[in-house]
């Protein structure tokens, strides 16, 4: 009995458990509601986690997960605050208006927004590096 506990402890210490976990946390069996799907998409476009959104909203992560999975309606004050924090409109979250096409999502979008505030010369250097990386990837794919 002790050897099994020691083996499990060692596995956890060596990160086996982490490698076997789903990359986005524990997957759910519940399908998202349409409202929940739009909230999740807006959150992901903004590049923030459920925990970060919960912190900004002043609620628990479980509340955010519930909004994304279970809720088919939401209080108007909560919806307004969500829309503001997610940089979208309540109409988009409710599905009354199509979401805006905002380009890259998540961290990439944040980096490009910050880079757009740099001097033009530095922006050109960043564009050059990104173009070189894309060209190298395309060349590698072509040779495969």
FILO-992595 format. One record per residue (C-alpha): residue number from 1; residue in one letter; x negated, y negated, z negated. Coordinates in nm, 2 decimals, padded with zeros to 4 digits. Example, Ala and Ser with C-alpha at 12.3 -4.5 7.8 and 13.67 -1.06 7.14 Angstrom:
2
 seq type      X      Y      Z
   1    a -01.23  00.45 -00.78
   2    s -01.37  00.11 -00.71
END
This chain:
144
 seq type      X      Y      Z
   1    x  00.00  00.00  00.00
   2    x -00.28 -00.24 -00.09
   3    x -00.46 -00.18  00.24
   4    x -00.15 -00.29  00.44
   5    x -00.12 -00.61  00.25
   6    x -00.50 -00.68  00.29
   7    x -00.47 -00.61  00.67
   8    x -00.17 -00.85  00.70
   9    x -00.35 -01.12  00.51
  10    x -00.65 -01.09  00.73
  11    x -00.43 -01.10  01.04
  12    x -00.28 -01.42  00.91
  13    x -00.62 -01.57  00.83
  14    x -00.75 -01.49  01.18
  15    x -00.45 -01.66  01.35
  16    x -00.29 -01.34  01.49
  17    x  00.05 -01.46  01.37
  18    x  00.00 -01.80  01.54
  19    x -00.09 -01.65  01.87
  20    x  00.22 -01.43  01.87
  21    x  00.46 -01.71  01.78
  22    x  00.67 -01.89  02.05
  23    x  00.48 -02.21  02.15
  24    x  00.78 -02.43  02.07
  25    x  00.85 -02.26  01.73
  26    x  01.10 -01.99  01.67
  27    x  01.33 -01.95  01.97
  28    x  01.71 -01.97  01.90
  29    x  01.98 -01.74  02.02
  30    x  02.23 -02.03  02.04
  31    x  02.28 -02.21  02.36
  32    x  02.27 -02.59  02.34
  33    x  02.59 -02.79  02.38
  34    x  02.59 -03.04  02.67
  35    x  02.55 -03.33  02.43
  36    x  02.27 -03.14  02.25
  37    x  02.09 -03.07  02.57
  38    x  02.09 -03.44  02.66
  39    x  01.96 -03.53  02.32
  40    x  01.68 -03.28  02.35
  41    x  01.59 -03.39  02.70
  42    x  01.58 -03.76  02.59
  43    x  01.36 -03.67  02.29
  44    x  01.12 -03.47  02.51
  45    x  01.11 -03.75  02.76
  46    x  01.01 -03.98  02.48
  47    x  00.74 -03.73  02.38
  48    x  00.84 -03.68  02.02
  49    x  00.91 -03.37  01.81
  50    x  01.22 -03.29  01.62
  51    x  01.03 -03.37  01.30
  52    x  00.92 -03.71  01.43
  53    x  01.27 -03.80  01.54
  54    x  01.41 -03.68  01.20
  55    x  01.16 -03.91  01.02
  56    x  01.26 -04.21  01.24
  57    x  01.63 -04.14  01.18
  58    x  01.58 -04.08  00.81
  59    x  01.73 -03.73  00.82
  60    x  01.59 -03.37  00.80
  61    x  01.45 -03.18  01.10
  62    x  01.74 -02.94  01.05
  63    x  01.98 -03.22  01.12
  64    x  01.81 -03.30  01.45
  65    x  01.81 -02.92  01.54
  66    x  02.18 -02.91  01.46
  67    x  02.25 -03.21  01.69
  68    x  02.06 -03.04  01.97
  69    x  02.22 -02.69  01.92
  70    x  02.56 -02.71  01.75
  71    x  02.72 -03.05  01.76
  72    x  02.97 -03.13  02.03
  73    x  03.05 -03.47  01.89
  74    x  02.85 -03.72  01.69
  75    x  02.92 -04.03  01.48
  76    x  02.90 -04.35  01.67
  77    x  02.64 -04.51  01.44
  78    x  02.42 -04.20  01.47
  79    x  02.46 -04.20  01.84
  80    x  02.36 -04.57  01.87
  81    x  02.05 -04.52  01.65
  82    x  01.95 -04.21  01.85
  83    x  01.99 -04.40  02.18
  84    x  01.78 -04.68  02.05
  85    x  01.50 -04.46  01.92
  86    x  01.50 -04.24  02.23
  87    x  01.49 -04.55  02.45
  88    x  01.80 -04.45  02.64
  89    x  02.17 -04.55  02.63
  90    x  02.46 -04.40  02.45
  91    x  02.63 -04.35  02.79
  92    x  02.34 -04.14  02.90
  93    x  02.34 -03.92  02.59
  94    x  02.72 -03.88  02.63
  95    x  02.68 -03.78  02.99
  96    x  02.88 -04.08  03.12
  97    x  02.58 -04.21  03.31
  98    x  02.29 -04.02  03.48
  99    x  01.96 -04.04  03.30
 100    x  01.70 -04.28  03.45
 101    x  01.41 -04.13  03.64
 102    x  01.12 -04.25  03.43
 103    x  00.83 -04.06  03.57
 104    x  00.59 -03.85  03.36
 105    x  00.72 -03.72  03.03
 106    x  00.58 -03.68  02.69
 107    x  00.22 -03.76  02.60
 108    x  00.12 -03.83  02.96
 109    x  00.38 -04.10  02.99
 110    x  00.26 -04.26  02.67
 111    x -00.10 -04.26  02.78
 112    x -00.01 -04.42  03.12
 113    x  00.20 -04.68  02.95
 114    x -00.09 -04.77  02.72
 115    x -00.34 -04.76  03.02
 116    x -00.12 -05.01  03.21
 117    x -00.21 -05.27  02.95
 118    x -00.58 -05.23  03.01
 119    x -00.77 -05.47  03.24
 120    x -00.73 -05.40  03.62
 121    x -01.09 -05.27  03.65
 122    x -01.04 -05.01  03.38
 123    x -00.71 -04.91  03.53
 124    x -00.88 -04.85  03.86
 125    x -01.14 -04.63  03.69
 126    x -00.86 -04.42  03.52
 127    x -00.68 -04.38  03.86
 128    x -01.01 -04.27  04.02
 129    x -01.07 -04.01  03.75
 130    x -00.72 -03.87  03.78
 131    x -00.73 -03.87  04.16
 132    x -01.06 -03.68  04.14
 133    x -00.91 -03.42  03.90
 134    x -00.61 -03.37  04.13
 135    x -00.83 -03.33  04.44
 136    x -01.05 -03.08  04.26
 137    x -00.74 -02.88  04.16
 138    x -00.61 -02.88  04.51
 139    x -00.94 -02.77  04.65
 140    x -00.96 -02.49  04.39
 141    x -00.61 -02.37  04.48
 142    x -00.69 -02.39  04.85
 143    x -01.00 -02.17  04.81
 144    x -00.81 -01.91  04.60
END
